[in-house]
Structures are given as structure tokens and as C-alpha cells.
């Protein structure tokens, strides 16, 4: 994934913030959704929201079926309103929200010994269950490779050691992270 310019980073963060504000304050997606230049790209994307240093919502898409502009708008609105782990964001929280957008490379099968903490995100898949953790999760929680695999399995609803099962597929990916905390 090519490095983003400062202007690209600003475009991504401004679009995500617009989408959150429109969804939380007015209950709708912004329209029309910008889709030119950088926002024409297709890739997986996750939008994470933090309020006062705590996760407040995270929603993403793994594949790039839609243009990036569309994915950012839908994921930002979803992170604010639809993450089942949290209540809907309220208008008074918007000003305190810190936005992080992770642009994903395509998934590639990876062997456990190839996983680089802080570089790779993981998707674990077995029997119709899937769990995904972004690369920054391992760093934020000081996870080693085995614990990162275990936590990804747990997120998929699998046994923590399911990654050792030959029927389990492990995919790695990288992210370019765009954050208001940079």
C-alpha cells in the first residue's frame, strides 16, 4: 500500500468526522459520498473511535468491494452507532472522539512463525467463524505472537488454541493507519 500524503490523511479524517457527525446528529449518511481521487481506491478499512483514551466503537470491512469513500462513511457511522459492544454515540461525545482509520492490504495466508507483532494484523477462520484483530491491538496490549493468535481465535468464538488446528486458516495483513493522534 503506497504511503499517503498529508493531504490524503486529512481527506480521510475529515470524511470520517463528517460521517460520524451526520450519523449521530441527523441519523443519516452524508450524501453524496465523495468518491474521486484517493477515495476511488478499493481496500479493506476499519474505523476506530476513542473517547478519553478508551475504545468507543470499531467497525470495518475486510475486502474492498466498495470505493474507499463509501467504506469510510459507512464504517465511521457504524462505529459511532452500531458497534454492539457500546451504546450509540451521543452528540456531546463527538468533540471528544479521536478517529483512527486503518487501510488494509489484501489478506494473505500466513504461518504463525511469520507473524510480526506491530506489522501484521490477523484474521483467523475456522468452520464459518472468523475473528480479526488489527496490528495495533498487539502493540497496545503488549501481546506476543502466541497471545495475539489466541486473542484472535477468542474473538472468532473459537478455543484460544484453535490456531494450532490444521483446519484453521490464519491470514495476515498490514495497515496504513491514519489517526488524529499522529
C-alpha positions, 0 to 999 in steps of 0.5 A: 500500500503506497504511503499517503500524503498529508493531504490524503490523511486529512481527506480521510479524517475529515470524511470520517468526522463528517460521517460520524457527525451526520450519523449521530446528529441527523441519523443519516449518511452524508450524501453524496459520498465523495468518491474521486481521487484517493477515495476511488481506491478499493481496500479493506478499512476499519474505523476506530473511535476513542473517547478519553483514551478508551475504545468507543466503537470499531467497525470495518470491512475486510475486502474492498468491494466498495470505493474507499469513500463509501467504506469510510462513511459507512464504517465511521457511522457504524462505529459511532452507532452500531458497534454492539459492544457500546451504546450509540454515540451521543452528540456531546461525545463527538468533540471528544472522539479521536478517529483512527482509520486503518487501510488494509492490504489484501489478506494473505495466508500466513504461518504463525512463525511469520507473524510480526507483532506491530506489522501484521494484523490477523484474521483467523477462520475456522468452520464459518467463524472468523475473528480479526484483530488489527496490528495495533491491538498487539502493540497496545496490549503488549501481546506476543505472537502466541497471545495475539493468535489466541486473542484472535481465535477468542474473538472468532468464538473459537478455543484460544488454541484453535490456531494450532488446528490444521483446519484453521486458516490464519491470514495476515495483513498490514495497515496504513493507519491514519489517526488524529493522534499522529 
